[in-house]
């Protein structure tokens, strides 16, 4: 039975994120079954090591278990940072969490970026706006720019945030239209006018790039890494208590 469950996990690596939704529940069932047959746990982990040999390799099952735990811990840390930021500007986390989760999960499905990267981008965007809707809009545009300009998401988020706040000039190195704003908008243009103009140009140049790219990305070698990261997170949620007991016991 254990081999069949693990085979399902390995087969899931070739699928998109939706295929992982049942993994956590399956592993929780496996955890309960394993606890009820703890006398045979040595044989079970021996089989698990063999099945995951290509992944775990010489590092052993302990290293694999640690990677699951680290992934789950990092996801929790990212959420805590975002929660602190939102609460500090007046949001009630209990009310905002559902919308945050929905946004992050949708970005993980529709773009190359992970759930955690989407949350980090949201967190960073709150340096430039206190509105959740604007932070979402800016984070999504940052993903579009990161893909189109082949830059890291943190840098793209900084540039987009600055542009949305009316500080457009630094984007001139990437976007020609921003190099001569005085000629276009006039010397007395306000920050709001610059921001409005900037958003129009950003939408024309980058809008939708990250989502359009995912069709090709799914077929690339990078998709395997995305699938593996998602798998580690799901497995970490499901087997982390059992693995922790086993590793430290």
C-alpha positions as CSV (number, residue, x, y, z in Angstrom):
1,X,0.0,0.0,0.0
2,X,2.8,2.4,0.9
3,X,4.5,1.8,-2.5
4,X,1.3,2.6,-4.3
5,X,0.9,5.9,-2.5
6,X,4.4,6.9,-3.2
7,X,4.1,6.0,-6.9
8,X,1.1,8.4,-7.1
9,X,3.3,11.2,-5.7
10,X,6.1,10.5,-8.2
11,X,3.6,10.5,-11.1
12,X,2.2,13.8,-9.9
13,X,5.5,15.5,-10.6
14,X,4.6,15.5,-14.4
15,X,1.3,17.3,-13.8
16,X,0.5,20.9,-13.0
17,X,-0.3,22.3,-9.5
18,X,-3.8,21.0,-9.5
19,X,-2.6,17.5,-9.4
20,X,-1.1,18.0,-6.0
21,X,-4.3,19.0,-4.2
22,X,-5.0,15.5,-3.0
23,X,-1.4,14.7,-1.9
24,X,-1.7,16.3,1.5
25,X,-4.8,14.2,2.4
26,X,-3.2,11.1,1.1
27,X,-0.1,11.6,3.2
28,X,-2.1,12.4,6.3
29,X,-3.9,9.0,5.9
30,X,-0.5,7.4,5.4
31,X,0.7,9.1,8.6
32,X,-2.2,7.6,10.6
33,X,-1.7,4.2,9.1
34,X,2.0,4.3,9.9
35,X,1.4,5.3,13.5
36,X,-0.9,2.3,13.9
37,X,1.8,0.0,12.6
38,X,4.8,1.6,14.2
39,X,6.5,-1.8,14.7
40,X,7.2,-2.0,11.0
41,X,8.4,1.6,10.5
42,X,11.9,0.5,9.8
43,X,10.8,-1.6,6.8
44,X,8.5,1.2,5.6
45,X,11.3,3.8,5.6
46,X,13.6,1.3,3.8
47,X,11.0,1.1,1.0
48,X,10.5,4.8,1.0
49,X,14.3,5.4,0.7
50,X,14.4,3.0,-2.3
51,X,11.5,4.6,-4.1
52,X,12.9,8.1,-3.6
53,X,16.4,7.1,-4.2
54,X,16.8,9.2,-7.4
55,X,15.8,12.2,-5.4
56,X,17.3,11.6,-2.0
57,X,20.4,9.9,-3.3
58,X,23.4,9.8,-1.0
59,X,21.9,12.5,1.2
60,X,19.6,9.9,2.6
61,X,16.1,10.0,3.9
62,X,17.0,12.3,6.7
63,X,18.0,15.1,4.3
64,X,14.8,14.5,2.3
65,X,12.7,14.8,5.5
66,X,14.6,18.0,6.4
67,X,13.8,19.5,3.0
68,X,10.1,18.9,3.6
69,X,10.3,20.5,7.1
70,X,12.3,23.5,5.8
71,X,9.8,24.2,3.0
72,X,6.9,24.1,5.4
73,X,8.8,26.4,7.8
74,X,9.7,28.9,5.1
75,X,6.1,29.1,3.9
76,X,4.9,29.8,7.5
77,X,7.6,32.5,7.9
78,X,6.5,34.2,4.7
79,X,2.9,34.3,5.8
80,X,3.9,35.6,9.3
81,X,5.8,38.5,7.6
82,X,2.8,39.4,5.5
83,X,0.4,39.2,8.4
84,X,2.5,41.5,10.5
85,X,2.7,44.0,7.6
86,X,-1.0,44.0,7.0
87,X,-1.9,44.3,10.6
88,X,0.5,47.2,11.1
89,X,-1.4,49.2,8.4
90,X,-4.8,48.4,9.9
91,X,-6.0,45.1,8.3
92,X,-7.6,42.4,10.4
93,X,-5.7,39.2,9.4
94,X,-8.7,37.0,10.1
95,X,-10.7,38.9,7.5
96,X,-7.9,39.4,5.0
97,X,-6.4,35.9,5.0
98,X,-8.9,34.4,2.7
99,X,-8.3,37.0,0.0
100,X,-4.5,36.7,0.4
101,X,-4.7,32.9,0.1
102,X,-6.9,33.1,-3.0
103,X,-4.5,35.6,-4.7
104,X,-1.3,33.7,-3.9
105,X,-2.7,30.4,-5.0
106,X,-4.0,31.8,-8.2
107,X,-0.6,33.2,-9.0
108,X,1.0,29.9,-8.3
109,X,-1.3,28.2,-10.8
110,X,-1.3,30.9,-13.5
111,X,2.4,32.0,-13.5
112,X,5.8,30.5,-12.9
113,X,5.9,32.1,-9.4
114,X,5.2,30.2,-6.3
115,X,2.6,30.8,-3.6
116,X,5.4,32.2,-1.3
117,X,6.8,34.5,-4.0
118,X,3.4,36.0,-4.6
119,X,3.0,36.6,-0.8
120,X,6.5,38.2,-0.7
121,X,5.6,40.5,-3.6
122,X,2.4,41.5,-1.9
123,X,4.4,42.2,1.3
124,X,6.9,44.3,-0.6
125,X,4.2,46.3,-2.4
126,X,2.8,47.5,0.9
127,X,5.8,49.7,1.1
128,X,4.2,51.8,-1.6
129,X,0.5,51.5,-0.9
130,X,-1.8,50.7,2.0
131,X,-4.6,49.3,-0.3
132,X,-4.8,45.5,-0.7
133,X,-6.3,45.9,-4.2
134,X,-3.4,48.1,-5.3
135,X,-0.8,45.8,-3.8
136,X,-2.3,42.9,-5.7
137,X,-2.3,44.9,-8.9
138,X,1.3,46.0,-8.4
139,X,2.5,42.5,-7.5
140,X,0.9,41.0,-10.6
141,X,2.5,43.6,-12.8
142,X,5.9,43.0,-11.1
143,X,5.6,39.3,-12.1
144,X,4.8,40.4,-15.7
145,X,7.8,42.7,-15.7
146,X,10.1,40.1,-14.1
147,X,9.2,37.6,-16.9
148,X,9.5,40.1,-19.8
149,X,12.7,41.7,-18.6
150,X,14.2,38.5,-17.2
151,X,14.9,40.1,-13.8
152,X,14.3,38.9,-10.3
153,X,10.8,39.4,-8.8
154,X,12.1,41.5,-5.8
155,X,13.7,44.1,-8.1
156,X,10.7,44.2,-10.4
157,X,8.4,44.7,-7.5
158,X,10.5,47.6,-6.3
159,X,10.4,49.3,-9.7
160,X,6.7,48.8,-10.1
161,X,6.0,50.0,-6.5
162,X,8.0,53.2,-7.2
163,X,6.2,53.8,-10.4
164,X,2.8,53.4,-8.8
165,X,3.9,56.0,-6.2
166,X,4.8,58.4,-9.0
167,X,8.5,57.9,-8.8
168,X,8.8,56.9,-12.5
169,X,12.3,58.1,-13.5
170,X,14.2,55.0,-12.4
171,X,12.2,52.9,-14.8
172,X,13.7,55.0,-17.6
173,X,16.6,52.4,-18.0
174,X,14.0,49.8,-19.1
175,X,11.3,51.9,-20.7
176,X,12.1,54.6,-23.2
177,X,8.8,56.5,-22.6
178,X,9.8,57.3,-19.0
179,X,13.1,59.0,-20.0
180,X,11.5,62.4,-21.0
181,X,8.5,62.8,-18.8
182,X,8.7,66.6,-18.7
183,X,8.2,66.7,-22.4
184,X,5.2,64.4,-22.3
185,X,3.5,65.5,-19.1
186,X,4.9,68.9,-18.5
187,X,7.3,70.1,-15.8
188,X,4.5,70.6,-13.3
189,X,3.1,67.1,-13.6
190,X,2.0,65.7,-10.2
191,X,3.1,62.3,-8.8
192,X,-0.5,61.1,-9.4
193,X,-0.3,62.1,-13.0
194,X,3.0,60.4,-13.4
195,X,1.7,57.3,-11.8
196,X,-1.3,57.2,-14.0
197,X,0.8,57.6,-17.1
198,X,3.3,55.0,-15.9
199,X,0.6,52.4,-15.3
200,X,-0.8,52.9,-18.8
201,X,2.6,52.3,-20.4
202,X,3.3,49.3,-18.0
203,X,0.1,47.7,-18.9
204,X,0.8,48.1,-22.6
205,X,4.3,46.7,-22.4
206,X,4.0,44.0,-19.7
207,X,0.4,43.3,-18.9
208,X,-0.4,39.6,-18.9
209,X,3.1,38.4,-19.7
210,X,3.5,36.1,-16.7
211,X,0.2,34.3,-17.4
212,X,0.9,34.1,-21.1
213,X,4.3,32.6,-20.4
214,X,3.0,29.7,-18.3
215,X,1.9,27.6,-21.2
216,X,5.5,27.4,-22.4
217,X,6.9,27.3,-18.9
218,X,4.9,24.2,-18.0
219,X,6.8,22.3,-20.7
220,X,10.2,23.5,-19.7
221,X,12.6,21.9,-17.3
222,X,12.0,24.7,-14.8
223,X,8.5,23.3,-14.3
224,X,9.9,20.2,-12.7
225,X,11.5,22.4,-10.0
226,X,8.2,24.2,-9.4
227,X,6.4,20.9,-9.1
228,X,9.0,19.6,-6.7
229,X,8.8,22.7,-4.6
230,X,5.0,22.4,-4.4
231,X,5.3,18.7,-3.6
232,X,7.7,19.4,-0.7
233,X,5.3,21.9,0.7
234,X,2.3,19.6,0.5
235,X,4.3,16.7,1.9
236,X,5.7,18.8,4.7
237,X,2.1,19.6,5.8
238,X,1.1,16.0,5.7
239,X,4.0,14.1,7.2
240,X,6.0,16.7,9.1
241,X,4.8,15.6,12.5
242,X,5.6,11.9,11.8
243,X,8.9,12.7,10.1
244,X,10.0,15.0,13.0
245,X,9.3,12.2,15.5
246,X,11.2,9.7,13.3
247,X,14.3,11.9,12.7
248,X,14.6,13.1,16.3
249,X,13.5,9.9,18.0
